Amino acid sequence: MSISQGDTLPSVTIKTNGANGPEDLDTGAFFKGRKVALFAVPGAFTPGCSVTHMPGFVVNADTLLEKVDAIACMAVNDAFVMDAWQKDQNAEHITMLADGNAEFTKALGLELDASGFGMGARSKRFAMIVNDGVVEYIGIDDKGVEKSSAEAVLAQL
């Protein structure tokens, strides 16, 4: 069962890119006491994620950050890939969350079996507004980027 509006996010240790390389990040601590726009993609550097999904959050970062404390992007990739993708996308205002083993994704109930494409376990494409660890909005896209776009998140704020 996937996480829903009103649910509290699980606390899972994943990775983020720090000044000296990958660092542990506890999701419970990361989301505690602040409002975060979180979006997840099936994979860094994939066409839909790089051409359509991420750019909306990069372009709208200033507007989003007027309404939330942080913007975070998650993918089932390692921290090195997420760091390279952040630089490639000029996404310096977005915290990159590397869920390399899909542990957080599975805890959210939002895993995607992409093994038919040779990609293994991935995250569904989604966006959330999380306030003090509680989901205020969740938009999941099975195809396209409608409910999980930056514009959809802004419309909910």
Secondary structure, 3 states (H helix, E strand, C coil): CCCCCCCECCCCEEEEEECCEEEEEEHHHHHCCCEEEEEEECCCCCHHHHHHHHHHHHHCHHHHHCCCCEEEEEECCCHHHHHHHHHHCCCCCEEEEECCCCHHHHHHCCEEECHHHCCCEEECEEEEEEECCEEEEEEEECCCCCCCCHHHHHHHC
